[in-house]
C-alpha cells in the first residue's frame, strides 16, 4: 500500500470546488489512478483541516499525481511522492496511536415500512465509541482508549439538483492494540465503515 500527502492550493478554482464537495474531490483524485477506458481502483482518503488543506490518500496501487497536476496546473501547493506503508513491522499485541474519520451508523427497521431497514448515523458520543469498539472486534484490534475529537452532521450534494445527503462525521483519536495481525492488515487496506469514497474510513496509525 502507498500513502500520499497532498497540500491543495486554496486559491485554485478546481481546488476550491473540490474542497466544497467530497464527491467532486474524489472524482478529481481518481485522475491519478485512472487509465484510459478503465475504472479507477478503490482508494481511501481523508481531508485534514488546517491553514493549507491537506488530503491523505491511501491506495493499493501507486498513484500518478503528475497526471492530475498536468490536468489542473497549480492545483497542488505541494504533492509528496507516494510512500510505501511498512506493514512488515506490525506485530500481534503491538500498541499504536490511531486517527480515524468515520461515518458510524446503525441499521434499524423503518417505522414507516417495517419490512425495510434503514441506516442511521449515530449522534451520541457513547454510541459512537461503542460503534468503534465493535469495529475493532471485527477488524483485528482492541480500542484501549479513544476520544471523539469532532462530531458533526455534514450535508453534501451528489448532483446540483435533488435532496442533500446527510452523514454523521466523527473524528476519532486514541490508542489501539493489535489482536489479530492478518485481520488488522485487511482492515487497514479496506478501511472502516461506510461512505469511504466520501473521505471516511481511512485508519491512520503510528507508533504509540
ZIQUI-V868372 format. One record per pair of residues at least 4 apart in sequence whose ideal C-beta (glycine too) atoms are under 8 Angstrom apart, sorted by the first residue. I is the first residue (numbers start at 0). GAP is how many residues later the second one is. D is the distance in Angstrom with one decimal. If there is no record, write none. Layout:
I/GAP/D  I/GAP/D
This chain:
0/57/6.0  0/58/6.8  0/59/5.8  0/83/7.2  0/84/4.5  0/86/7.2  0/187/7.3  0/188/6.2  1/56/7.1  1/57/5.3  1/58/7.7  1/59/7.4  1/60/5.3  1/61/6.9  1/80/4.0  1/81/6.6  1/82/6.0  1/83/6.8  2/53/6.8  2/54/7.3  2/55/5.4  2/79/6.8  2/80/5.4  2/81/8.0  2/82/5.3  3/52/7.2  3/53/4.4  3/54/7.9  3/55/7.6  3/59/6.0  3/61/6.7  3/75/7.2  3/76/6.4  3/77/7.8  3/78/4.6  3/79/7.6  4/49/6.4  4/50/7.8  4/51/6.0  4/74/8.0  4/75/4.8  5/48/6.7  5/49/4.5  5/50/7.7  5/51/6.6  5/59/7.0  5/70/6.2  5/72/7.6  5/73/5.1  5/74/7.5  6/45/5.1  6/46/7.2  6/47/5.2  6/69/6.5  6/70/4.3  6/71/4.2  6/72/7.3  7/4/7.2  7/7/4.4  7/10/7.3  7/11/6.8  7/44/7.4  7/45/4.6  7/46/7.4  7/47/6.5  7/67/6.8  7/68/6.5  7/69/6.3  8/6/5.3  8/65/5.8  8/66/6.2  8/67/6.3  8/68/4.6  9/5/6.2  9/6/6.5  9/9/7.1  9/42/7.0  9/43/6.0  10/4/7.7  10/5/7.8  11/4/6.7  11/60/7.0  11/62/5.2  11/63/5.2  12/4/6.6  13/4/6.2  13/14/6.7  13/58/4.8  13/61/5.8  14/4/6.2  14/38/7.5  14/57/7.8  14/60/5.6  15/4/6.7  16/4/6.6  16/7/5.7  17/6/5.0  17/7/3.9  17/10/5.2  18/6/6.9  18/28/7.5  18/34/5.7  19/4/7.6  20/4/6.4  20/135/6.5  20/136/7.2  21/4/6.3  21/25/7.9  21/134/5.7  21/175/7.9  21/176/4.2  21/177/5.1  22/4/6.5  22/133/6.6  22/134/7.6  22/135/5.3  22/175/7.0  23/4/6.4  24/4/6.4  24/20/7.8  24/22/7.2  24/30/7.3  24/174/7.2  25/4/6.7  25/19/7.2  25/171/5.1  25/172/6.7  25/173/7.5  27/40/6.9  27/44/7.4  27/47/7.9  28/4/7.7  28/14/7.2  28/16/6.2  28/26/7.4  28/28/6.3  28/39/7.4  29/4/5.3  29/10/4.3  30/36/6.0  30/37/4.5  30/40/5.6  31/25/7.9  31/31/3.8  31/32/5.3  31/33/5.2  31/35/5.8  31/36/4.8  32/7/4.0  32/8/5.7  32/10/6.6  32/26/6.9  32/28/6.7  32/30/5.6  32/31/7.6  33/4/6.3  33/5/7.7  33/6/4.3  40/18/6.9  40/19/6.3  40/20/5.6  41/18/7.9  41/154/7.4  41/155/7.8  42/14/6.0  42/15/6.5  42/16/3.9  42/17/7.5  42/20/7.6  43/13/7.3  43/14/4.5  43/15/7.5  43/147/4.7  43/152/6.0  43/157/5.7  43/158/4.1  44/10/5.8  44/11/6.3  44/12/4.7  44/13/7.2  44/154/5.7  44/157/6.4  45/9/7.2  45/10/5.0  45/55/5.2  45/153/5.7  45/154/7.7  45/156/4.5  45/158/7.5  46/6/6.5  46/7/7.5  46/8/5.5  46/152/5.5  47/5/7.5  47/6/4.4  47/7/7.3  47/8/6.5  48/4/7.4  49/4/6.0  51/25/5.7  55/146/6.4  55/148/6.9  56/6/6.6  57/27/7.3  57/144/5.7  58/4/5.7  58/23/7.5  59/129/6.7  61/20/5.3  62/19/5.7  63/4/7.6  64/4/6.1  64/11/7.2  64/14/4.5  64/17/7.7  65/4/6.3  66/4/6.7  67/4/6.4  67/7/6.6  67/8/7.9  68/4/6.8  68/6/6.1  68/7/5.8  68/10/6.8  84/103/7.7  86/98/5.7  86/101/7.2  89/4/6.1  89/88/6.3  89/91/6.2  89/94/7.1  89/95/7.0  90/87/6.9  90/90/7.1  91/86/5.6  91/87/7.2  91/88/7.5  91/89/4.9  92/84/6.4  92/85/6.4  92/86/7.8  93/83/7.0  93/84/4.9  94/49/6.7  94/80/5.9  94/81/7.3  94/82/5.1  94/113/4.5  95/79/6.9  95/80/5.8  95/81/7.7  95/82/7.2  95/109/4.5  95/110/6.5  95/111/6.5  95/112/5.4  96/76/7.8  96/77/7.5  96/78/5.8  96/108/6.8  96/109/4.8  96/110/7.2  96/111/5.1  97/74/7.4  97/75/7.2  97/76/6.2  97/77/7.0  97/78/5.3  97/105/6.1  97/106/6.5  97/107/5.2  97/108/7.7  98/72/7.4  98/73/7.1  98/74/5.3  98/104/7.9  98/105/4.5  99/32/7.7  99/71/7.4  99/72/4.6  99/73/7.9  99/92/6.3  99/101/7.7  99/102/7.1  99/103/5.1  99/104/7.1  100/68/6.5  100/69/7.1  100/70/5.0  100/71/7.6  100/98/6.8  100/99/5.7  100/100/7.8  100/101/7.0  101/30/7.5  101/33/7.9  101/68/5.6  101/70/6.6  101/90/5.6  101/91/4.4  101/98/5.4  101/99/6.1  102/18/6.8  102/64/5.2  102/65/6.0  102/66/6.6  102/67/7.4  102/90/5.2  102/91/5.1  102/92/4.4  102/95/7.8  102/97/4.6  102/98/7.7  103/17/6.9  103/18/4.5  103/23/7.4  103/24/5.0  103/27/4.0  103/28/7.1  103/64/6.3  103/66/5.6  103/89/6.4  104/14/4.9  104/15/6.2  104/16/5.6  104/17/6.5  104/26/7.7  104/63/7.2  104/88/7.2  104/89/6.0  105/13/7.5  105/14/5.6  105/16/6.0  105/21/7.6  105/25/7.4  106/10/5.0  106/11/7.0  106/12/5.2  106/13/7.5  107/9/6.6  107/10/6.3  107/12/5.9  108/5/5.5  108/7/7.4  108/8/5.7  108/9/7.6  109/4/7.0  109/6/4.6  109/7/6.5  109/8/4.5  118/75/7.3  120/32/7.2  120/45/7.5  120/46/6.2  120/47/3.0  121/5/4.2  121/6/5.1  121/9/5.7  121/46/6.2  121/48/7.9  122/4/7.3  122/5/7.9  122/28/7.6  122/30/7.8  122/45/6.4  123/4/6.8  124/4/6.3  124/23/5.1  124/26/6.9  125/4/6.4  126/4/6.3  127/4/6.8  127/20/5.7  127/23/6.6  127/40/8.0  127/42/5.2  127/44/7.9  128/4/6.6  128/14/7.9  128/17/6.1  128/19/6.9  129/4/6.6  130/4/6.5  131/4/6.6  131/11/5.7  131/14/5.9  131/40/5.8  132/4/6.7  132/10/5.2  133/4/6.6  134/4/5.4  134/57/5.2  134/58/6.9  135/4/7.8  135/5/4.7  135/6/5.5  135/7/4.9  135/40/6.6  135/43/7.9  136/5/7.7  138/44/6.3  138/45/6.5  138/47/7.8  138/48/3.7  138/53/6.6  139/38/6.6  139/39/5.8  139/40/3.6  139/41/6.9  139/42/7.2  139/43/3.2  139/44/3.5  139/45/7.7  139/46/7.3  139/47/5.8  140/35/4.5  140/36/6.4  140/37/5.5  140/38/5.8  140/39/7.8  140/43/5.4  140/46/7.2  141/34/6.4  141/35/4.9  141/37/5.3  142/31/6.5  142/32/7.8  142/33/5.5  143/30/7.1  143/31/4.5  143/32/6.1  143/33/5.6  144/29/4.9  144/30/5.2  145/26/5.4  145/27/6.9  145/28/3.3  145/29/7.6  145/30/8.0  146/25/7.3  146/26/5.8  146/27/6.0  147/22/5.8  147/23/7.1  147/24/6.3  148/22/4.5  148/23/7.0  148/24/5.1  149/19/7.2  149/20/7.0  149/21/4.0  150/17/7.2  150/18/7.3  150/19/4.9  150/20/7.5  151/16/7.7  151/17/5.4  152/13/5.8  152/14/7.4  152/15/6.0  152/16/7.5  153/12/7.2  153/13/5.5  153/14/7.8  153/15/4.8  154/9/4.4  154/10/7.2  154/11/5.3  155/8/6.3  155/9/5.4  155/11/7.3  155/42/7.1  156/5/7.0  156/7/5.3  156/8/7.2  157/4/7.2  157/7/6.5  166/28/5.8  166/31/7.1  166/33/7.7  168/31/7.2  174/33/5.6  175/29/7.7  177/6/5.0  178/5/7.5  179/4/6.0  180/4/6.5  181/4/6.6  182/4/6.4  183/4/6.6  184/4/6.6  185/4/5.9  186/4/7.7  186/5/6.5  186/16/6.6  187/15/5.8  187/17/7.3  190/5/4.8  190/9/7.7  190/10/3.2  190/11/6.0  190/12/6.8  191/9/5.0  191/11/5.7  192/7/5.9  192/8/5.2  193/6/7.0  193/7/7.7  194/4/7.7  194/5/4.5  194/6/7.3  195/4/5.9  195/5/4.1  195/6/8.0
